[in-house]
Amino acid sequence: MDTKRYSKYFKAFSDRSRLRILGLLAAKEMTVNEIVAVVGLSQSTVSRHLSVLRDSGIVNDRRDGQMVICSLNKEAIKGCCMGFCDCFETPKKTKKKKK
């Protein structure tokens, strides 16, 4: 298990404001200003939350002029969930061949 990667995922998922931002981005791409208007937090606070989400790889952003447009990286979230669940599977025992 890649503990460094999963610790970043859990940090990203551990804050209610970040979860709210993820919920918004699950529906559509949004600019930082649009996110600020919906969540009611300051621009600097939203930017800090987005930085954590980007660092974990579950949010992507791109520039369009002066606007920063954010989107959810659904493949990263899928990989996170599948990989994390896989680490709890117990190894299957192989049957010993009888001689």
Secondary structure as the mmCIF struct_conf table of DSSP 4:
data_model
#
loop_
_struct_conf.conf_type_id
_struct_conf.id
_struct_conf.beg_label_comp_id
_struct_conf.beg_label_asym_id
_struct_conf.beg_label_seq_id
_struct_conf.end_label_comp_id
_struct_conf.end_label_asym_id
_struct_conf.end_label_seq_id
HELX_RH_AL_P HELX_RH_AL_P1 THR A 3 PHE A 13
TURN_TY1_P TURN_TY1_P1 SER A 14 SER A 14
HELX_RH_AL_P HELX_RH_AL_P2 ARG A 16 ALA A 27
STRN STRN1 MET A 30 THR A 31
HELX_RH_AL_P HELX_RH_AL_P3 VAL A 32 VAL A 39
HELX_RH_AL_P HELX_RH_AL_P4 GLN A 43 SER A 56
TURN_TY1_P TURN_TY1_P2 GLY A 57 GLY A 57
BEND BEND1 ILE A 58 ILE A 58
STRN STRN2 VAL A 59 ASP A 64
TURN_TY1_P TURN_TY1_P3 GLY A 65 GLN A 66
STRN STRN3 MET A 67 LEU A 72
HELX_RH_AL_P HELX_RH_AL_P5 LYS A 74 ASP A 86
TURN_TY1_P TURN_TY1_P4 CYS A 87 PHE A 88
BEND BEND2 GLU A 89 GLU A 89
HELX_LH_PP_P HELX_LH_PP_P1 THR A 90 LYS A 98
#
